[in-house]
Amino acid sequence: MATTGPRSESTRTTRRDGASSASNRTASTPAAKIFGFTEHRLREDRDDVTLDNLDEYLDAVQRFCLGTGVEVQWAAFQQGIEQVLPMEMLRGFSADELEAMICGEQAPEWTREEVLQFTEPKLGYTKESPGFLRFVNVMMSLDAAERKSFVAFVTGCANLPPGGLANLHPRLTVVRKILDPGRDSDSAYPSVNTCVHYLKLPEYTSEATLKKRLMEACLEKGFHLN
């Protein structure tokens, strides 16, 4: 009984001798190859999975995927955390709180007051500008998936730091995008400088057009709007 990689037909575990060198670790190399696993034997006495032992197989897979199979990586993670904060001090936090602290807010949310307080309009926009207020209204109309897309577009990461927009540094900055003479603003797209959270937003004539162009830009793959 074994768990295997997606391309393996064997039910035996093979593990390379020796550690993988850093020069061989590329972004496209599967973690299983980097760390030496192609498959893992869950029981030594049998290979087959039947209805009778299915629950046992699933339990063994879970133990491997969440325990023995990642114990080296977990030990390294623990060691890194210990350099910043003793693990004992984390016992006071719930699992959800720890996830937010380490991974940020994975479902970004904000209020109108937060958008107004923690977003800085500049270079053509002020907090009273109709174009900026249309942007604020659109921010409040986004659903969960659209909020994640927007945050990824302007910051390069789909999660906000713990505390949301208040703890985003540098602050989200919105400036009026300068267009070529004669260019219709409603046909233009916003663009960003993700490193400094800098959104260049044309002054659209309506909230509907602003949201349409913004979401199209957020979902575009590539760097020509960056």
N, C-alpha and C positions, 0 to 999 in steps of 0.2 A: 504494500500500500504506500503510495508516494504522491507528492504534489510536484508538478513539473511546470516548466515554462511553456508558453503558448505554442512553441514549435516542436516541443519534445514529445515523442511517442513512447519513450522508455519509461519504466517505473522504477528505475534505480537512480540513486543519488550519486553524482560525481562532483568532487570538489578539487579544484586545482591546488597543487602544492605551491607554497610560496605566495607572497602578496603581489598584487598587480602594481606595476610601476606607475608613477605619476604621469609619465609621458604617454601611456596608453589610455589614460582616462579622458575620453572626449565626451562632449555633451550628448552625442548620439549613441554612446555605448550603454547598453542596458545595465542597470545596477547589478543584476544577477551575474553578469560576466565580470564586472569590476570586482565584486566581492567573492567570486568563485563558485556560485551556485548555478547549476543547470537544472537540478531537481533534488528533492530531499526525501529519503526513505522515512516514512512515518512508523512503519512496523517492519521488523526484520523477518517475521515468520510468514508473511503473505503479501501478495501484490494486488489481488483483485479487490474491487469495491462492489459490494452487493447491497441489496435492500436491507439485509440483516445487519450489516456493519456500517451502513451509511452514516448514522449518527456518530459513531465512533470516528469515522473518517473526517467528518466535518469538525468535530472537536479537536482532532489532531492537527488539522489544517489551521484552525484558529490559534492553537497554542504555538504553532510554528511561525505563523505570519505576525502574531502580536507578541511573541515571547522569544523563544530560542533563535528564531531566524533573524531577529533584529537586535539581539542582546549586545553585539559589538557596537553597533551604531548608537544604541541607547546609552551604553556606558560612556561613549565619547560625548554625547549630548549632556549627560549628567555632569561630566567633568567640566565642560564648558560653562554650564550654569553655576557650578560651585565656585568658579573663578569670579563670578559677579555677586552671587547671593547664595548662602548656605541653603541646601535643599530643605533642611528642617524648617526654615522660615516660610516655606511655601505651603506648609500643612494647613495654614489658616485660610487658604483660598479654595474655592470650589473648582471643579473641572472647567466649567464655563468661564470663570474668571481667569484661570490660567491660560485658557485658549485665547481669550481677548488680549491678555498681557503679551503673549508670545507672538500671536499671529495678527493682531489688530482686529478691527471690527469687520467681520467678513460679510455682514449685511449692512452696508453703510446707511445711516439714517441722519436726518437733520431737521431742524425746525426753521421756520422763516426767520425767527430772531437770530438763530445761529448763522444762517447764510448772510444776513445783513451785518452781523457783528464780526464774523471771521473771514469775510471775503473783502478784498480791497479793490475797488474800482479806481482806475488810473487812466491817464493819457487819453482823454476824450470822454470818459465816463466819471460820474460822481454817484453818490448814493441816492441822489434825486433824479438822475437821468432816466428818461423813459426807456431807453435801450437796456440799461442795467436792471431796472425794475421788471422789465419783461423777462430778463434772464432769471431773476429771483423767482418769479411766478412759475417759470418752466421748471426750475429746480424743485419746486414744491409739487409739481405734477408728475414727476418721474416715479415709476414703479421700482421694485427692488432690483430687477435685472437691469433696468436703465440706469439706476444709480451706480451699480457696480461698473457698468460700461463707461459711464462718465468719469468716475474716479480713476479707472484704468487709463482713460484717454489723457487726463490732465496730470496724472502723477506717475504713470508707468506701472502702478500696482492697483489691483482691484479692491484692496482693503484700505480703510483709513486706520490711523494709529488709535490706540485706546484713548477714548475721550473725543473722538470724531474730529470735526473741522477745527475745534478749538486747539487741538494739539498737532495740526498739520503745519509743518515748518519746512520751507518758507510758507507763508500764508498764500491761499489761493488768490491770485491777482487776475482781474479781468480788465482788459484794455480794448479800446475801439480799434478794430483792424482797418488799416489804411488800404484802400483799393485803388486800382488804376483809374485814371480819369475816364468817366463815362461808364464804368462798370456798375451794373445793377447789384445793390447789396443783397437782394433776396436770392441771387444766383450764386453768391459766394459761400464758401465754407469757412468755419472757424478753424484755427490752427493753434498749436500749443508748443511751449517749451517745457517739457516734462520735468527737467532737472530743477526748475525754479517755480513749477506749478503756475505757469503764466499762460492764460487763455486769451488769445486774440480773437475777438468776437465782432463780426460786422454788425452794424446797426440795422437789424431787420425791421420790417414794417409791421410785423405781427408776431404774437407768441407762437402761433401755429407754424409759421415759417421758421422761426428760431429753433423750435423743438425738432422739426423735421431735419433741418440742416445739421444741427448739433448731433442728433442720433445717427445720421448718416456718416458723419465724421468719426463718431465714437466707434462705429462698427467697421470702419474701413481698415483693411490690413495694409501695413507698410508704413513708411516714414515720410511720405510727401506732405502730410499735414502736421508734421512734427518739426 
